[in-house]
């Protein structure tokens, strides 16, 4: 009994020492400095292909340089360049049942110019007011089929947002043409004619990534990630036009930088640690998809994807949830490493939102990696999600700091090589 008591006391003392250490190395003032910089108005909402996201990338590169990270193998610097073309639609003309559709009520996304005239391989989808718009659009995008989408006026807001994005350029390489038409849907589509001219140009797109080589297991990788892009500037919005993306996902990117700093100072990682700020999450996950082609998924033992940790979770302070909790023992390992602390990880309570496959962890998860997203956001009631009000002043910096410290403590046995999470099912949808 004395041995058990002594062992318990030593464990508690060790954990207390580690907690004190993490509190010193992950400083709340520094957390606020980083997230304030990334979410500042001068970053212009960090939309891809803009000066704002380039400025954000330079800031992250500067932080990685100060920390002392190394570029990934095969890279000359921290920028991981992604070959990308942007296509910009010209005039789109649509005739349905011999009637012309006003140009303001139609737009196309495509990679090359095209023309349809009652083509048999074009699927016509009628999106009536009772449909689940988001779910149906995901299915259309993934179908691989040329599609004419007829949208009920109830979806005017979604149509306008989609048209604005299309006019700014589409970067879905290899994507099938999709045409959206807004208006009252005729029950009998007898004929249709569609044509669109497309311009193409090379555009810059890049992740920012660095690493700390492992000491005894350099070929086993642990990835810490977040996305640094957001929605940019949209004139006419209120109270201003800048989508600062403080929570989504300057908070996660801040965590990645702070964790890199923490582990570099500890200098005791047996596995190689990769720290990556992904681009294009808001536009199709381009950064994460490219990253997956540059790393051997079989060598990635775990991925800590961090997204939106700026506000207390539904369980209050000192808590977060893990997407796909039931798919591996990743969450159990993390919670075991937090025994004796006040912080607790919970399974994702928003399973209907399909969050496991909606963030940058998804590409590696599909390849069998125990890649999970950690978040605190109450996405079902968050009034600032994808709004111009997602600013630093709406966040709880103490909550962000507590979550980063918890991730640091909970990841330590995976980083050390002691624990290896079970793999998830490959190609699961």
Order of alpha helices (4+ residues) and beta strands (2+ residues): alpha-alpha-alpha-beta-beta-beta-beta-beta-beta-alpha-beta-alpha-beta-beta-beta-beta-beta-beta-alpha-beta-alpha-beta-beta-alpha-beta-alpha-beta-alpha-alpha
